[in-house]
Amino acid sequence: MLCYSNNTKQTNKSLTYPIPIHFTPLPCGGARGRVQTNIIMAKVIEGLYYSESHEYVKVEGEYGYVGITDYAQEQLGNVVYVDMPEVDDEVTAGEDFGAVESVKAASDLISPVSGVVVEINEELEDQPELINQDAFGTWIMKVKLSDPSEVDNLLSAADYENCCK
């Protein structure tokens, strides 16, 4: 069993919690009642907001940094391409804003928040594997939030950890 350590680079004194990752893609809660094999531990960071589709948002003032969770990158395997929105695109909570492709699968990216894209992580154009190296340190888009209260509809770290069991 492989477990990520809690000595990762973190800001604002956040805590990490290991959660199990299953090799077959499962929606939140999809593994209940099944025998689990080949479990790897993923981390969840306190202070971020999580969607059931495995995106996270880190809120800083009126902006949100959106990426995929450690659980998601483990499920996908080696990321080879990230389809990102354009700067000034409007994104809507619950709707697609791009995709992540790996050697195993492709997955749509679902925005956890609404707003206008003010920046994309251009490093991912040439180095999509950065997501595998540090999912929480490698955001995909920065959004000026149109409705900051939308994060109240997202999962806390503890709730996300529970949905991935």
Chimera marker file (.cmm) of the C-alpha trace (Angstrom):
<marker_set name="trace">
<marker id="1" x="0.000" y="0.000" z="0.000" r="1" g="1" b="0" radius="0.5"/>
<marker id="2" x="1.314" y="3.417" z="-0.993" r="1" g="1" b="0" radius="0.5"/>
<marker id="3" x="0.436" y="6.401" z="1.147" r="1" g="1" b="0" radius="0.5"/>
<marker id="4" x="1.213" y="10.041" z="0.500" r="1" g="1" b="0" radius="0.5"/>
<marker id="5" x="2.901" y="11.710" z="3.421" r="1" g="1" b="0" radius="0.5"/>
<marker id="6" x="1.580" y="14.790" z="5.165" r="1" g="1" b="0" radius="0.5"/>
<marker id="7" x="4.792" y="16.715" z="4.548" r="1" g="1" b="0" radius="0.5"/>
<marker id="8" x="3.610" y="18.150" z="1.231" r="1" g="1" b="0" radius="0.5"/>
<marker id="9" x="3.966" y="21.858" z="0.499" r="1" g="1" b="0" radius="0.5"/>
<marker id="10" x="0.812" y="23.486" z="1.814" r="1" g="1" b="0" radius="0.5"/>
<marker id="11" x="-0.365" y="27.008" z="2.376" r="1" g="1" b="0" radius="0.5"/>
<marker id="12" x="-2.489" y="28.474" z="5.164" r="1" g="1" b="0" radius="0.5"/>
<marker id="13" x="-1.625" y="25.602" z="7.513" r="1" g="1" b="0" radius="0.5"/>
<marker id="14" x="-4.044" y="23.202" z="5.863" r="1" g="1" b="0" radius="0.5"/>
<marker id="15" x="-4.224" y="19.591" z="6.895" r="1" g="1" b="0" radius="0.5"/>
<marker id="16" x="-4.164" y="16.594" z="4.613" r="1" g="1" b="0" radius="0.5"/>
<marker id="17" x="-6.077" y="13.380" z="5.070" r="1" g="1" b="0" radius="0.5"/>
<marker id="18" x="-5.302" y="10.170" z="3.202" r="1" g="1" b="0" radius="0.5"/>
<marker id="19" x="-8.261" y="8.601" z="1.414" r="1" g="1" b="0" radius="0.5"/>
<marker id="20" x="-8.422" y="5.332" z="-0.511" r="1" g="1" b="0" radius="0.5"/>
<marker id="21" x="-8.312" y="5.382" z="-4.291" r="1" g="1" b="0" radius="0.5"/>
<marker id="22" x="-9.766" y="2.553" z="-6.342" r="1" g="1" b="0" radius="0.5"/>
<marker id="23" x="-8.335" y="1.726" z="-9.757" r="1" g="1" b="0" radius="0.5"/>
<marker id="24" x="-11.740" y="1.507" z="-11.439" r="1" g="1" b="0" radius="0.5"/>
<marker id="25" x="-13.348" y="4.952" z="-11.789" r="1" g="1" b="0" radius="0.5"/>
<marker id="26" x="-16.207" y="5.274" z="-9.343" r="1" g="1" b="0" radius="0.5"/>
<marker id="27" x="-18.487" y="8.223" z="-8.662" r="1" g="1" b="0" radius="0.5"/>
<marker id="28" x="-18.658" y="9.421" z="-5.094" r="1" g="1" b="0" radius="0.5"/>
<marker id="29" x="-20.210" y="6.692" z="-2.983" r="1" g="1" b="0" radius="0.5"/>
<marker id="30" x="-20.020" y="4.215" z="-5.853" r="1" g="1" b="0" radius="0.5"/>
<marker id="31" x="-17.846" y="1.729" z="-4.001" r="1" g="1" b="0" radius="0.5"/>
<marker id="32" x="-20.136" y="1.030" z="-1.077" r="1" g="1" b="0" radius="0.5"/>
<marker id="33" x="-20.871" y="-2.614" z="-0.493" r="1" g="1" b="0" radius="0.5"/>
<marker id="34" x="-18.058" y="-3.902" z="-2.730" r="1" g="1" b="0" radius="0.5"/>
<marker id="35" x="-14.824" y="-5.596" z="-1.775" r="1" g="1" b="0" radius="0.5"/>
<marker id="36" x="-11.929" y="-3.265" z="-2.559" r="1" g="1" b="0" radius="0.5"/>
<marker id="37" x="-8.573" y="-4.373" z="-3.912" r="1" g="1" b="0" radius="0.5"/>
<marker id="38" x="-5.501" y="-2.500" z="-5.131" r="1" g="1" b="0" radius="0.5"/>
<marker id="39" x="-6.000" y="0.493" z="-2.868" r="1" g="1" b="0" radius="0.5"/>
<marker id="40" x="-3.691" y="3.516" z="-2.986" r="1" g="1" b="0" radius="0.5"/>
<marker id="41" x="-3.983" y="6.425" z="-0.606" r="1" g="1" b="0" radius="0.5"/>
<marker id="42" x="-4.752" y="9.899" z="-1.948" r="1" g="1" b="0" radius="0.5"/>
<marker id="43" x="-4.784" y="13.142" z="-0.054" r="1" g="1" b="0" radius="0.5"/>
<marker id="44" x="-7.528" y="15.619" z="0.667" r="1" g="1" b="0" radius="0.5"/>
<marker id="45" x="-6.651" y="19.141" z="1.800" r="1" g="1" b="0" radius="0.5"/>
<marker id="46" x="-8.657" y="20.934" z="4.456" r="1" g="1" b="0" radius="0.5"/>
<marker id="47" x="-9.842" y="24.405" z="3.418" r="1" g="1" b="0" radius="0.5"/>
<marker id="48" x="-10.577" y="23.558" z="-0.222" r="1" g="1" b="0" radius="0.5"/>
<marker id="49" x="-14.041" y="22.894" z="-1.659" r="1" g="1" b="0" radius="0.5"/>
<marker id="50" x="-14.732" y="19.674" z="-3.583" r="1" g="1" b="0" radius="0.5"/>
<marker id="51" x="-17.247" y="18.514" z="-6.167" r="1" g="1" b="0" radius="0.5"/>
<marker id="52" x="-18.612" y="14.992" z="-6.490" r="1" g="1" b="0" radius="0.5"/>
<marker id="53" x="-17.068" y="14.912" z="-9.978" r="1" g="1" b="0" radius="0.5"/>
<marker id="54" x="-13.617" y="15.253" z="-8.334" r="1" g="1" b="0" radius="0.5"/>
<marker id="55" x="-12.725" y="18.871" z="-9.058" r="1" g="1" b="0" radius="0.5"/>
<marker id="56" x="-11.608" y="21.219" z="-6.296" r="1" g="1" b="0" radius="0.5"/>
<marker id="57" x="-11.696" y="24.980" z="-5.888" r="1" g="1" b="0" radius="0.5"/>
<marker id="58" x="-9.351" y="27.013" z="-3.719" r="1" g="1" b="0" radius="0.5"/>
<marker id="59" x="-10.959" y="30.373" z="-2.946" r="1" g="1" b="0" radius="0.5"/>
<marker id="60" x="-8.769" y="33.446" z="-2.519" r="1" g="1" b="0" radius="0.5"/>
<marker id="61" x="-10.828" y="36.602" z="-2.195" r="1" g="1" b="0" radius="0.5"/>
<marker id="62" x="-13.037" y="37.001" z="-5.255" r="1" g="1" b="0" radius="0.5"/>
<marker id="63" x="-11.109" y="34.339" z="-7.213" r="1" g="1" b="0" radius="0.5"/>
<marker id="64" x="-11.213" y="30.563" z="-7.312" r="1" g="1" b="0" radius="0.5"/>
<marker id="65" x="-8.443" y="28.258" z="-8.513" r="1" g="1" b="0" radius="0.5"/>
<marker id="66" x="-9.959" y="25.121" z="-10.052" r="1" g="1" b="0" radius="0.5"/>
<marker id="67" x="-8.204" y="21.794" z="-10.608" r="1" g="1" b="0" radius="0.5"/>
<marker id="68" x="-8.726" y="18.072" z="-10.264" r="1" g="1" b="0" radius="0.5"/>
<marker id="69" x="-8.240" y="16.194" z="-7.034" r="1" g="1" b="0" radius="0.5"/>
<marker id="70" x="-5.495" y="13.754" z="-6.175" r="1" g="1" b="0" radius="0.5"/>
<marker id="71" x="-8.153" y="11.022" z="-6.322" r="1" g="1" b="0" radius="0.5"/>
<marker id="72" x="-9.043" y="12.014" z="-9.903" r="1" g="1" b="0" radius="0.5"/>
<marker id="73" x="-5.459" y="12.090" z="-11.158" r="1" g="1" b="0" radius="0.5"/>
<marker id="74" x="-4.819" y="8.653" z="-9.639" r="1" g="1" b="0" radius="0.5"/>
<marker id="75" x="-7.933" y="7.305" z="-11.355" r="1" g="1" b="0" radius="0.5"/>
<marker id="76" x="-6.859" y="8.726" z="-14.709" r="1" g="1" b="0" radius="0.5"/>
<marker id="77" x="-3.245" y="7.606" z="-14.618" r="1" g="1" b="0" radius="0.5"/>
<marker id="78" x="-0.608" y="9.432" z="-16.649" r="1" g="1" b="0" radius="0.5"/>
<marker id="79" x="-2.158" y="12.696" z="-17.863" r="1" g="1" b="0" radius="0.5"/>
<marker id="80" x="-1.107" y="13.468" z="-21.443" r="1" g="1" b="0" radius="0.5"/>
<marker id="81" x="-3.364" y="16.412" z="-22.383" r="1" g="1" b="0" radius="0.5"/>
<marker id="82" x="-5.497" y="19.063" z="-20.685" r="1" g="1" b="0" radius="0.5"/>
<marker id="83" x="-8.164" y="20.874" z="-22.704" r="1" g="1" b="0" radius="0.5"/>
<marker id="84" x="-8.627" y="24.248" z="-20.995" r="1" g="1" b="0" radius="0.5"/>
<marker id="85" x="-11.012" y="27.146" z="-21.561" r="1" g="1" b="0" radius="0.5"/>
<marker id="86" x="-9.856" y="30.469" z="-22.975" r="1" g="1" b="0" radius="0.5"/>
<marker id="87" x="-9.264" y="33.561" z="-20.856" r="1" g="1" b="0" radius="0.5"/>
<marker id="88" x="-12.497" y="35.612" z="-20.685" r="1" g="1" b="0" radius="0.5"/>
<marker id="89" x="-14.687" y="32.504" z="-21.188" r="1" g="1" b="0" radius="0.5"/>
<marker id="90" x="-17.647" y="32.268" z="-18.841" r="1" g="1" b="0" radius="0.5"/>
<marker id="91" x="-17.989" y="29.051" z="-16.881" r="1" g="1" b="0" radius="0.5"/>
<marker id="92" x="-21.063" y="27.832" z="-15.050" r="1" g="1" b="0" radius="0.5"/>
<marker id="93" x="-21.153" y="25.596" z="-11.980" r="1" g="1" b="0" radius="0.5"/>
<marker id="94" x="-22.091" y="22.062" z="-12.983" r="1" g="1" b="0" radius="0.5"/>
<marker id="95" x="-21.175" y="22.478" z="-16.662" r="1" g="1" b="0" radius="0.5"/>
<marker id="96" x="-18.170" y="21.271" z="-18.679" r="1" g="1" b="0" radius="0.5"/>
<marker id="97" x="-15.230" y="23.619" z="-19.089" r="1" g="1" b="0" radius="0.5"/>
<marker id="98" x="-12.668" y="21.269" z="-20.630" r="1" g="1" b="0" radius="0.5"/>
<marker id="99" x="-11.271" y="17.754" z="-20.436" r="1" g="1" b="0" radius="0.5"/>
<marker id="100" x="-8.321" y="15.782" z="-19.144" r="1" g="1" b="0" radius="0.5"/>
<marker id="101" x="-6.896" y="12.947" z="-21.234" r="1" g="1" b="0" radius="0.5"/>
<marker id="102" x="-4.628" y="10.206" z="-19.976" r="1" g="1" b="0" radius="0.5"/>
<marker id="103" x="-3.153" y="7.033" z="-21.379" r="1" g="1" b="0" radius="0.5"/>
<marker id="104" x="-6.110" y="5.164" z="-19.809" r="1" g="1" b="0" radius="0.5"/>
<marker id="105" x="-9.118" y="7.451" z="-20.306" r="1" g="1" b="0" radius="0.5"/>
<marker id="106" x="-10.499" y="10.901" z="-20.983" r="1" g="1" b="0" radius="0.5"/>
<marker id="107" x="-12.683" y="12.778" z="-18.546" r="1" g="1" b="0" radius="0.5"/>
<marker id="108" x="-14.738" y="15.954" z="-18.865" r="1" g="1" b="0" radius="0.5"/>
<marker id="109" x="-13.948" y="18.731" z="-16.426" r="1" g="1" b="0" radius="0.5"/>
<marker id="110" x="-17.015" y="20.087" z="-14.618" r="1" g="1" b="0" radius="0.5"/>
<marker id="111" x="-16.757" y="23.565" z="-13.152" r="1" g="1" b="0" radius="0.5"/>
<marker id="112" x="-17.553" y="23.651" z="-9.433" r="1" g="1" b="0" radius="0.5"/>
<marker id="113" x="-18.178" y="27.422" z="-9.595" r="1" g="1" b="0" radius="0.5"/>
<marker id="114" x="-19.488" y="30.092" z="-11.979" r="1" g="1" b="0" radius="0.5"/>
<marker id="115" x="-17.580" y="33.102" z="-13.217" r="1" g="1" b="0" radius="0.5"/>
<marker id="116" x="-15.184" y="34.426" z="-15.825" r="1" g="1" b="0" radius="0.5"/>
<marker id="117" x="-11.862" y="32.730" z="-16.559" r="1" g="1" b="0" radius="0.5"/>
<marker id="118" x="-9.129" y="35.267" z="-15.843" r="1" g="1" b="0" radius="0.5"/>
<marker id="119" x="-6.142" y="32.937" z="-16.230" r="1" g="1" b="0" radius="0.5"/>
<marker id="120" x="-5.300" y="29.410" z="-17.299" r="1" g="1" b="0" radius="0.5"/>
<marker id="121" x="-2.303" y="27.408" z="-16.183" r="1" g="1" b="0" radius="0.5"/>
<marker id="122" x="-0.224" y="27.663" z="-19.355" r="1" g="1" b="0" radius="0.5"/>
<marker id="123" x="2.384" y="25.244" z="-17.961" r="1" g="1" b="0" radius="0.5"/>
<marker id="124" x="-0.131" y="22.451" z="-18.576" r="1" g="1" b="0" radius="0.5"/>
<marker id="125" x="-0.019" y="23.048" z="-22.340" r="1" g="1" b="0" radius="0.5"/>
<marker id="126" x="3.508" y="21.614" z="-22.486" r="1" g="1" b="0" radius="0.5"/>
<marker id="127" x="3.603" y="19.679" z="-19.204" r="1" g="1" b="0" radius="0.5"/>
<marker id="128" x="0.205" y="18.077" z="-18.479" r="1" g="1" b="0" radius="0.5"/>
<marker id="129" x="1.960" y="15.526" z="-16.283" r="1" g="1" b="0" radius="0.5"/>
<marker id="130" x="2.316" y="18.255" z="-13.625" r="1" g="1" b="0" radius="0.5"/>
<marker id="131" x="-1.189" y="17.238" z="-12.523" r="1" g="1" b="0" radius="0.5"/>
<marker id="132" x="0.124" y="13.756" z="-11.659" r="1" g="1" b="0" radius="0.5"/>
<marker id="133" x="3.060" y="15.224" z="-9.767" r="1" g="1" b="0" radius="0.5"/>
<marker id="134" x="0.971" y="17.566" z="-7.590" r="1" g="1" b="0" radius="0.5"/>
<marker id="135" x="-2.765" y="17.718" z="-8.317" r="1" g="1" b="0" radius="0.5"/>
<marker id="136" x="-3.496" y="20.300" z="-5.624" r="1" g="1" b="0" radius="0.5"/>
<marker id="137" x="-0.524" y="22.478" z="-6.548" r="1" g="1" b="0" radius="0.5"/>
<marker id="138" x="-1.421" y="22.429" z="-10.244" r="1" g="1" b="0" radius="0.5"/>
<marker id="139" x="-4.627" y="24.363" z="-10.829" r="1" g="1" b="0" radius="0.5"/>
<marker id="140" x="-6.190" y="24.422" z="-14.292" r="1" g="1" b="0" radius="0.5"/>
<marker id="141" x="-8.036" y="27.746" z="-14.356" r="1" g="1" b="0" radius="0.5"/>
<marker id="142" x="-8.421" y="30.850" z="-12.228" r="1" g="1" b="0" radius="0.5"/>
<marker id="143" x="-11.990" y="32.172" z="-12.158" r="1" g="1" b="0" radius="0.5"/>
<marker id="144" x="-13.372" y="35.503" z="-10.964" r="1" g="1" b="0" radius="0.5"/>
<marker id="145" x="-16.324" y="34.184" z="-8.991" r="1" g="1" b="0" radius="0.5"/>
<marker id="146" x="-19.719" y="35.544" z="-10.027" r="1" g="1" b="0" radius="0.5"/>
<marker id="147" x="-21.445" y="34.020" z="-6.982" r="1" g="1" b="0" radius="0.5"/>
<marker id="148" x="-19.066" y="33.169" z="-4.127" r="1" g="1" b="0" radius="0.5"/>
<marker id="149" x="-21.921" y="31.530" z="-2.201" r="1" g="1" b="0" radius="0.5"/>
<marker id="150" x="-21.875" y="28.637" z="-4.708" r="1" g="1" b="0" radius="0.5"/>
<marker id="151" x="-19.078" y="27.067" z="-2.675" r="1" g="1" b="0" radius="0.5"/>
<marker id="152" x="-21.689" y="26.375" z="0.017" r="1" g="1" b="0" radius="0.5"/>
<marker id="153" x="-23.061" y="23.700" z="-2.343" r="1" g="1" b="0" radius="0.5"/>
<marker id="154" x="-19.689" y="21.924" z="-2.539" r="1" g="1" b="0" radius="0.5"/>
<marker id="155" x="-18.189" y="19.302" z="-0.241" r="1" g="1" b="0" radius="0.5"/>
<marker id="156" x="-15.832" y="19.949" z="2.652" r="1" g="1" b="0" radius="0.5"/>
<marker id="157" x="-12.637" y="17.904" z="2.919" r="1" g="1" b="0" radius="0.5"/>
<marker id="158" x="-14.292" y="15.505" z="5.384" r="1" g="1" b="0" radius="0.5"/>
<marker id="159" x="-17.394" y="15.104" z="3.198" r="1" g="1" b="0" radius="0.5"/>
<marker id="160" x="-15.263" y="14.501" z="0.100" r="1" g="1" b="0" radius="0.5"/>
<marker id="161" x="-13.164" y="11.953" z="1.961" r="1" g="1" b="0" radius="0.5"/>
<marker id="162" x="-16.362" y="10.106" z="2.920" r="1" g="1" b="0" radius="0.5"/>
<marker id="163" x="-17.746" y="10.134" z="-0.619" r="1" g="1" b="0" radius="0.5"/>
<marker id="164" x="-14.542" y="8.566" z="-1.961" r="1" g="1" b="0" radius="0.5"/>
<marker id="165" x="-14.603" y="5.596" z="0.415" r="1" g="1" b="0" radius="0.5"/>
<link id1="1" id2="2" r="1" g="1" b="0" radius="0.2"/>
<link id1="2" id2="3" r="1" g="1" b="0" radius="0.2"/>
<link id1="3" id2="4" r="1" g="1" b="0" radius="0.2"/>
<link id1="4" id2="5" r="1" g="1" b="0" radius="0.2"/>
<link id1="5" id2="6" r="1" g="1" b="0" radius="0.2"/>
<link id1="6" id2="7" r="1" g="1" b="0" radius="0.2"/>
<link id1="7" id2="8" r="1" g="1" b="0" radius="0.2"/>
<link id1="8" id2="9" r="1" g="1" b="0" radius="0.2"/>
<link id1="9" id2="10" r="1" g="1" b="0" radius="0.2"/>
<link id1="10" id2="11" r="1" g="1" b="0" radius="0.2"/>
<link id1="11" id2="12" r="1" g="1" b="0" radius="0.2"/>
<link id1="12" id2="13" r="1" g="1" b="0" radius="0.2"/>
<link id1="13" id2="14" r="1" g="1" b="0" radius="0.2"/>
<link id1="14" id2="15" r="1" g="1" b="0" radius="0.2"/>
<link id1="15" id2="16" r="1" g="1" b="0" radius="0.2"/>
<link id1="16" id2="17" r="1" g="1" b="0" radius="0.2"/>
<link id1="17" id2="18" r="1" g="1" b="0" radius="0.2"/>
<link id1="18" id2="19" r="1" g="1" b="0" radius="0.2"/>
<link id1="19" id2="20" r="1" g="1" b="0" radius="0.2"/>
<link id1="20" id2="21" r="1" g="1" b="0" radius="0.2"/>
<link id1="21" id2="22" r="1" g="1" b="0" radius="0.2"/>
<link id1="22" id2="23" r="1" g="1" b="0" radius="0.2"/>
<link id1="23" id2="24" r="1" g="1" b="0" radius="0.2"/>
<link id1="24" id2="25" r="1" g="1" b="0" radius="0.2"/>
<link id1="25" id2="26" r="1" g="1" b="0" radius="0.2"/>
<link id1="26" id2="27" r="1" g="1" b="0" radius="0.2"/>
<link id1="27" id2="28" r="1" g="1" b="0" radius="0.2"/>
<link id1="28" id2="29" r="1" g="1" b="0" radius="0.2"/>
<link id1="29" id2="30" r="1" g="1" b="0" radius="0.2"/>
<link id1="30" id2="31" r="1" g="1" b="0" radius="0.2"/>
<link id1="31" id2="32" r="1" g="1" b="0" radius="0.2"/>
<link id1="32" id2="33" r="1" g="1" b="0" radius="0.2"/>
<link id1="33" id2="34" r="1" g="1" b="0" radius="0.2"/>
<link id1="34" id2="35" r="1" g="1" b="0" radius="0.2"/>
<link id1="35" id2="36" r="1" g="1" b="0" radius="0.2"/>
<link id1="36" id2="37" r="1" g="1" b="0" radius="0.2"/>
<link id1="37" id2="38" r="1" g="1" b="0" radius="0.2"/>
<link id1="38" id2="39" r="1" g="1" b="0" radius="0.2"/>
<link id1="39" id2="40" r="1" g="1" b="0" radius="0.2"/>
<link id1="40" id2="41" r="1" g="1" b="0" radius="0.2"/>
<link id1="41" id2="42" r="1" g="1" b="0" radius="0.2"/>
<link id1="42" id2="43" r="1" g="1" b="0" radius="0.2"/>
<link id1="43" id2="44" r="1" g="1" b="0" radius="0.2"/>
<link id1="44" id2="45" r="1" g="1" b="0" radius="0.2"/>
<link id1="45" id2="46" r="1" g="1" b="0" radius="0.2"/>
<link id1="46" id2="47" r="1" g="1" b="0" radius="0.2"/>
<link id1="47" id2="48" r="1" g="1" b="0" radius="0.2"/>
<link id1="48" id2="49" r="1" g="1" b="0" radius="0.2"/>
<link id1="49" id2="50" r="1" g="1" b="0" radius="0.2"/>
<link id1="50" id2="51" r="1" g="1" b="0" radius="0.2"/>
<link id1="51" id2="52" r="1" g="1" b="0" radius="0.2"/>
<link id1="52" id2="53" r="1" g="1" b="0" radius="0.2"/>
<link id1="53" id2="54" r="1" g="1" b="0" radius="0.2"/>
<link id1="54" id2="55" r="1" g="1" b="0" radius="0.2"/>
<link id1="55" id2="56" r="1" g="1" b="0" radius="0.2"/>
<link id1="56" id2="57" r="1" g="1" b="0" radius="0.2"/>
<link id1="57" id2="58" r="1" g="1" b="0" radius="0.2"/>
<link id1="58" id2="59" r="1" g="1" b="0" radius="0.2"/>
<link id1="59" id2="60" r="1" g="1" b="0" radius="0.2"/>
<link id1="60" id2="61" r="1" g="1" b="0" radius="0.2"/>
<link id1="61" id2="62" r="1" g="1" b="0" radius="0.2"/>
<link id1="62" id2="63" r="1" g="1" b="0" radius="0.2"/>
<link id1="63" id2="64" r="1" g="1" b="0" radius="0.2"/>
<link id1="64" id2="65" r="1" g="1" b="0" radius="0.2"/>
<link id1="65" id2="66" r="1" g="1" b="0" radius="0.2"/>
<link id1="66" id2="67" r="1" g="1" b="0" radius="0.2"/>
<link id1="67" id2="68" r="1" g="1" b="0" radius="0.2"/>
<link id1="68" id2="69" r="1" g="1" b="0" radius="0.2"/>
<link id1="69" id2="70" r="1" g="1" b="0" radius="0.2"/>
<link id1="70" id2="71" r="1" g="1" b="0" radius="0.2"/>
<link id1="71" id2="72" r="1" g="1" b="0" radius="0.2"/>
<link id1="72" id2="73" r="1" g="1" b="0" radius="0.2"/>
<link id1="73" id2="74" r="1" g="1" b="0" radius="0.2"/>
<link id1="74" id2="75" r="1" g="1" b="0" radius="0.2"/>
<link id1="75" id2="76" r="1" g="1" b="0" radius="0.2"/>
<link id1="76" id2="77" r="1" g="1" b="0" radius="0.2"/>
<link id1="77" id2="78" r="1" g="1" b="0" radius="0.2"/>
<link id1="78" id2="79" r="1" g="1" b="0" radius="0.2"/>
<link id1="79" id2="80" r="1" g="1" b="0" radius="0.2"/>
<link id1="80" id2="81" r="1" g="1" b="0" radius="0.2"/>
<link id1="81" id2="82" r="1" g="1" b="0" radius="0.2"/>
<link id1="82" id2="83" r="1" g="1" b="0" radius="0.2"/>
<link id1="83" id2="84" r="1" g="1" b="0" radius="0.2"/>
<link id1="84" id2="85" r="1" g="1" b="0" radius="0.2"/>
<link id1="85" id2="86" r="1" g="1" b="0" radius="0.2"/>
<link id1="86" id2="87" r="1" g="1" b="0" radius="0.2"/>
<link id1="87" id2="88" r="1" g="1" b="0" radius="0.2"/>
<link id1="88" id2="89" r="1" g="1" b="0" radius="0.2"/>
<link id1="89" id2="90" r="1" g="1" b="0" radius="0.2"/>
<link id1="90" id2="91" r="1" g="1" b="0" radius="0.2"/>
<link id1="91" id2="92" r="1" g="1" b="0" radius="0.2"/>
<link id1="92" id2="93" r="1" g="1" b="0" radius="0.2"/>
<link id1="93" id2="94" r="1" g="1" b="0" radius="0.2"/>
<link id1="94" id2="95" r="1" g="1" b="0" radius="0.2"/>
<link id1="95" id2="96" r="1" g="1" b="0" radius="0.2"/>
<link id1="96" id2="97" r="1" g="1" b="0" radius="0.2"/>
<link id1="97" id2="98" r="1" g="1" b="0" radius="0.2"/>
<link id1="98" id2="99" r="1" g="1" b="0" radius="0.2"/>
<link id1="99" id2="100" r="1" g="1" b="0" radius="0.2"/>
<link id1="100" id2="101" r="1" g="1" b="0" radius="0.2"/>
<link id1="101" id2="102" r="1" g="1" b="0" radius="0.2"/>
<link id1="102" id2="103" r="1" g="1" b="0" radius="0.2"/>
<link id1="103" id2="104" r="1" g="1" b="0" radius="0.2"/>
<link id1="104" id2="105" r="1" g="1" b="0" radius="0.2"/>
<link id1="105" id2="106" r="1" g="1" b="0" radius="0.2"/>
<link id1="106" id2="107" r="1" g="1" b="0" radius="0.2"/>
<link id1="107" id2="108" r="1" g="1" b="0" radius="0.2"/>
<link id1="108" id2="109" r="1" g="1" b="0" radius="0.2"/>
<link id1="109" id2="110" r="1" g="1" b="0" radius="0.2"/>
<link id1="110" id2="111" r="1" g="1" b="0" radius="0.2"/>
<link id1="111" id2="112" r="1" g="1" b="0" radius="0.2"/>
<link id1="112" id2="113" r="1" g="1" b="0" radius="0.2"/>
<link id1="113" id2="114" r="1" g="1" b="0" radius="0.2"/>
<link id1="114" id2="115" r="1" g="1" b="0" radius="0.2"/>
<link id1="115" id2="116" r="1" g="1" b="0" radius="0.2"/>
<link id1="116" id2="117" r="1" g="1" b="0" radius="0.2"/>
<link id1="117" id2="118" r="1" g="1" b="0" radius="0.2"/>
<link id1="118" id2="119" r="1" g="1" b="0" radius="0.2"/>
<link id1="119" id2="120" r="1" g="1" b="0" radius="0.2"/>
<link id1="120" id2="121" r="1" g="1" b="0" radius="0.2"/>
<link id1="121" id2="122" r="1" g="1" b="0" radius="0.2"/>
<link id1="122" id2="123" r="1" g="1" b="0" radius="0.2"/>
<link id1="123" id2="124" r="1" g="1" b="0" radius="0.2"/>
<link id1="124" id2="125" r="1" g="1" b="0" radius="0.2"/>
<link id1="125" id2="126" r="1" g="1" b="0" radius="0.2"/>
<link id1="126" id2="127" r="1" g="1" b="0" radius="0.2"/>
<link id1="127" id2="128" r="1" g="1" b="0" radius="0.2"/>
<link id1="128" id2="129" r="1" g="1" b="0" radius="0.2"/>
<link id1="129" id2="130" r="1" g="1" b="0" radius="0.2"/>
<link id1="130" id2="131" r="1" g="1" b="0" radius="0.2"/>
<link id1="131" id2="132" r="1" g="1" b="0" radius="0.2"/>
<link id1="132" id2="133" r="1" g="1" b="0" radius="0.2"/>
<link id1="133" id2="134" r="1" g="1" b="0" radius="0.2"/>
<link id1="134" id2="135" r="1" g="1" b="0" radius="0.2"/>
<link id1="135" id2="136" r="1" g="1" b="0" radius="0.2"/>
<link id1="136" id2="137" r="1" g="1" b="0" radius="0.2"/>
<link id1="137" id2="138" r="1" g="1" b="0" radius="0.2"/>
<link id1="138" id2="139" r="1" g="1" b="0" radius="0.2"/>
<link id1="139" id2="140" r="1" g="1" b="0" radius="0.2"/>
<link id1="140" id2="141" r="1" g="1" b="0" radius="0.2"/>
<link id1="141" id2="142" r="1" g="1" b="0" radius="0.2"/>
<link id1="142" id2="143" r="1" g="1" b="0" radius="0.2"/>
<link id1="143" id2="144" r="1" g="1" b="0" radius="0.2"/>
<link id1="144" id2="145" r="1" g="1" b="0" radius="0.2"/>
<link id1="145" id2="146" r="1" g="1" b="0" radius="0.2"/>
<link id1="146" id2="147" r="1" g="1" b="0" radius="0.2"/>
<link id1="147" id2="148" r="1" g="1" b="0" radius="0.2"/>
<link id1="148" id2="149" r="1" g="1" b="0" radius="0.2"/>
<link id1="149" id2="150" r="1" g="1" b="0" radius="0.2"/>
<link id1="150" id2="151" r="1" g="1" b="0" radius="0.2"/>
<link id1="151" id2="152" r="1" g="1" b="0" radius="0.2"/>
<link id1="152" id2="153" r="1" g="1" b="0" radius="0.2"/>
<link id1="153" id2="154" r="1" g="1" b="0" radius="0.2"/>
<link id1="154" id2="155" r="1" g="1" b="0" radius="0.2"/>
<link id1="155" id2="156" r="1" g="1" b="0" radius="0.2"/>
<link id1="156" id2="157" r="1" g="1" b="0" radius="0.2"/>
<link id1="157" id2="158" r="1" g="1" b="0" radius="0.2"/>
<link id1="158" id2="159" r="1" g="1" b="0" radius="0.2"/>
<link id1="159" id2="160" r="1" g="1" b="0" radius="0.2"/>
<link id1="160" id2="161" r="1" g="1" b="0" radius="0.2"/>
<link id1="161" id2="162" r="1" g="1" b="0" radius="0.2"/>
<link id1="162" id2="163" r="1" g="1" b="0" radius="0.2"/>
<link id1="163" id2="164" r="1" g="1" b="0" radius="0.2"/>
<link id1="164" id2="165" r="1" g="1" b="0" radius="0.2"/>
</marker_set>
